Amino acid sequence: MEYRTLGSTGVKVSPFCLGAMMFGAWGNTDHDDSIRIIHRALDAGVNFVDTADVYARGESEEIVGKALKGRRDSIVLATKVHGAMADDDPNMQGNTRRWIVQEEEIVEAQWTAERHGLGRYLCEQPPYSILARGIEADILPVCRRYGMGVIVWSPLNGGFLTGRSPQHVSTRAARLPQRYDTSYPDVQRKLEFAERLEQVAADAGLSLVHLALGFVLAHPAVTSAIVGPRTMEHLESQLGAQELQLSADVLARIDEIVPPGTNVNPLDAGWRPPWLEPDALRA
């Protein structure tokens, strides 16, 4: 496993970061099986684990804690806050100083830190995949300029880049229709592009999963890609892609299908600035 430096921290992390969102009630409810998956990833050289308190309301972190017993010192562990951890307490969520330090935009945060002699933000975690390339236009160049580590999530675009039957998206369509319901034009376009990308992968002798993971890891600003397997089969299909180096011809064919800086579905951007909402624009 070839490790990468996480921004300016000096910490070395694996190209894959094991995402823990699917461990617990949101995915794999079998704790022992989830622990086996985590151990398989660690044994394969993954030394970076990403979780969050909100994942299954703390259950994911409990599983990760059990899995890392006796191995914690060799693991880079990332967690997050913001989501609601209780239905009846409005203060157990968000980014308030009471809950956690206040969030800021990357450039503003770097400027503020420099002006006041404070510690700078060292990492950014945006969504990035072949089908969601919007961050190539701004976030990735800024992070590279400031020497920030970039840990991208959803490199398989929520399952659209797995090569599985399109029917798999139906289970999420009721909850997130504009991202998974195939009656929406942007969702249909993603399915069409995924089919064309599968042919690119086949011509290169790769699975679509490996093509997708190899693509995000090829960007010079990306440190690590979060993979969030629910089953051992999912993990095994992903391992090995971190060793790939896609050829210039393959990357050019990907660009022909999804041009650089393009989000096929704008909702895949992950976060919409509140100042773009109608109330803010017309106030």
URNORRA-V621155 format. One record per helix or strand of 2 or more residues. SS is the DSSP state (H for helix, E for strand). FROM is the first residue (numbers start at 0). LEN is the number of residues. If there is no record, write none. Layout:
ss:from:len
SS:FROM:LEN
SS:FROM:LEN
This chain:
ss:from:len
E:2:3
E:11:3
E:15:4
H:30:13
E:47:3
H:54:13
H:71:3
E:75:3
H:105:11
E:122:2
H:133:4
H:138:7
E:148:5
H:156:3
H:165:8
H:176:4
H:184:19
H:207:11
E:223:4
H:231:7
H:240:3
H:247:10
H:265:4
H:273:3
H:277:5
